Amino acid sequence: GRIQFDLYQYFQRE
Amino acid sequence: MLEGKFEEASLLKKVVESIKDSVQLCNFVCSEHGITVQAVDDSRVLLVSLLIGNEVFSDYRCDRNITLGVDLKSFAKIIRCGGNDDYLTLIAEDSPDSVTLVFEDKNSDRISEYSLKLMEIDNEFLKIDDMDYDSVIKMPSIDFQKICRDLSTLSESLQILITKDSIKFMAEGETGNGSVILKPRTDIDKPEQSITVKLNNAVNSTFGLKYIADIVKGTSLSNQIVIKISNRTPALFEYKLQSGYLRFYLAPKFED
């Protein structure tokens, strides 16, 4: 199976 | 005060139709430069980033920044009331609780006016720096849409492999597998048919097709799609507007 990553693992909140 | 007139309502219609299934509530931030939107879908996997530059409008004025908190499902219903070729003017006061849409039929004196109630939308803003990508491909947007729709019949995931002389789209499912290979080509007579690959490193990335199905709803906005991919980071899918863009950032999937 594959795991879906989310964007908060890459982009910081401003 | 905001007053922005589109030569044709169809542009804003297409933009709203392209993003309304990815995100429902979003802030349209209006400034002297144009209108921007940034919003993340509920699963935090897909980010929509829109810029409608002021040059897109036949008339545009926005004296100070105005935020329009919009429910896109409601906005889409109103915007469908206007004809594609109508002039469409968006009007809002400085601290608005509603936005007015005025459609003008070019062939008659008919003027239709609608107003949409605005909402307070408290969304987080993500900081996205310009990145160097391993590979940048440019291809006809309609071809990308067809490939993704075809492969989504087989699998929930789309694997994209890029080398300097080919782009391979692959889907593996329980009922079977499929793949489509494209080669770079330059079409001088129809540049929108060209396929280009810029490669720093070979790419092998996998994405959820349910998100890509939402991304390709932007197909009607541009003849070409630009896809920027690096291994193990979010990919950028971009439809360029005459001034501005509709971008989608999509987080990848990894082998467990």
Interface residues (C-beta under 8 A of the other chain):
Chain A: G1 R2 I3 Q4 F5 D6 L7 Y8 Q9 Y10 F11 Q12 R13 E14
Chain B: V40 S43 R44 V45 L46 L47 E124 F125 L126 K127 I128 S157 T206 G208 T233 P234 Y249 A251 P252 K253 F254 E255 D256
